[in-house]
Amino acid sequence: MTDKITVAGVAVDTRHFIGAERVASAETFTDTSPIDGSVLGEIARGGRAEAEAAVGAAKAAFPAWAATSRAERARILHAIADGVEKRIEELAIVETHDNGALLRSHRRGVMPRVAHNFRFFADWLLTLDHDDFETRGHTNHVSWDPAGPSVLITPWNAPLMLATWKVAPALAAGNTVVLKPAEWSPLTASLLADIAAEAGLPAGVLNVVQGLGAEIGDALTSHPDVRRISFTGSVPTAQRIAESAAARLTPLSLELGGKSPLLVFADADLDLAVDLAVEQYDNAGQVCLAATRILVEESIADEFTRRFVDKASRLKQGDPRDEATDLGPNIHPRQLEKIDGFVRRAIGQGARAVIGGTPDTGLGGLFYRPTLLTDVAQDSEIVQEEVFGPVLTLQTFATEEEAVRLANDTRFGLAATLATGDHERAERVTARLVAGTVWVNCFFVRDLQAPFGGSRHSGVGREGGTWSFDFYCDLKNTVTAP
Ligand code: NAD
């Protein structure tokens, strides 16, 4: 194993970052690029020993970091954001080679947002307070005490964005961190470790370990010294992690999958509704929040479908490094097989592919054609299960009542999107939807101070603004006599 690989001219350390040291493992796993299947490198494959070392480093660093003033913690978080901003181009190019998402969106959207994650939570920390109040002359004072070493486990679909959405508030709160990125996209987390060290984050405050979920992931989440586990990923993994956490009563935050609806009412601006629907193919459909179930009022279904097909057929699928590309590849051969399996089974059960329905083998990578399926039954797998690829279903409804019933008829509850020109209808429908986020005539507009998370199988807890600090802190109320 070599210690460093070069990805499009950017050097990336393939070892763990534990304490202030780079640490190798005897074993490795192979990281490949979804763009063309090329091998990017061999990455350290940690296990129980590396988990022990990383949690040990986080535990040793905790008392000093927890005692560091809020102002100093905020200063260092801003310095990390500066470091991210200086390296936006490098981070963007490495992330695109590693997970196949569009370079232009990494450059202009994702990596600036990574920096913003640090700035936002640094600034929020300085305003975080709770007014003292009195009980029979006694003062109640609420303090936000750091909870301790925190394990953060993240998926591959938006690797550095989702990792820093957890790392930034955990560090701001005064916790120390062990971050384990997904094995299909391990690289930018390693660059983040370099950036944090250069920004002056003390040794052991942020540790990054690499490896497989069932190995080092499991060792981390079952470790008795871990005081918080924050996980973003799939429901089956969350269930395994919750079992480990239950044995030690480790507090958990879970951000999981979805099968979100887009409800299009006849009174909607149809061009806007079509734009919203086509947007669901972003990131080749690998977005937890994607509204993959399009529910359209019967009276406009034909016109909506015609305009949708017209617009979706003009999407350009190809190399994610090309500025003109709209849809890149899917992450891994296993993911492509999984997507294709869902579509084949749906078609086998009578679904009709209005567009797409097969992989695109002509493009040389892991591409699946943007797909729209109609004639799907409400209780079918394709309507009920998350595909995590560019596959949408279209169903119709006759009444508002039916629209709400179909929208809520799922075990998930992450998000919902409405297209309607009637504000009263929007309010009525929104009040009845089970979802952590509802967008009305828009999609993906997010403010970090808003609560974010899912209901039902889409998650446990909320992150964002004060909710993140609520999770990463042990709140303490001190009652003082007059
Ligand atoms: P996954 O559950 O397979 O893996 C996620 C992470 O968990 C990886 O780092 C993996 O190594 C680790 N892991 C696997 N087994 C583990 C174990 N036994 N113990 C500890 N860690 C383990 O999910 P994925 O395929 O990487 O991600 C896709 C899923 O993530 C989708 O369901 C998607 O909807 C969801 N997601 C949710 C959000 C959200 O904010 N709600 C955001 C992005 C993705």
Residues whose N, C-alpha, C, O or C-beta is under 5 A from the ligand:
A	BS01	NAD	I153 T154 P155 W156 K180 P181 A182 E183 G211 L212 G213 A214 G217 D218 T221 T232 G233 S234 T237 R240 E255 L256 G257 G258 C288 S458
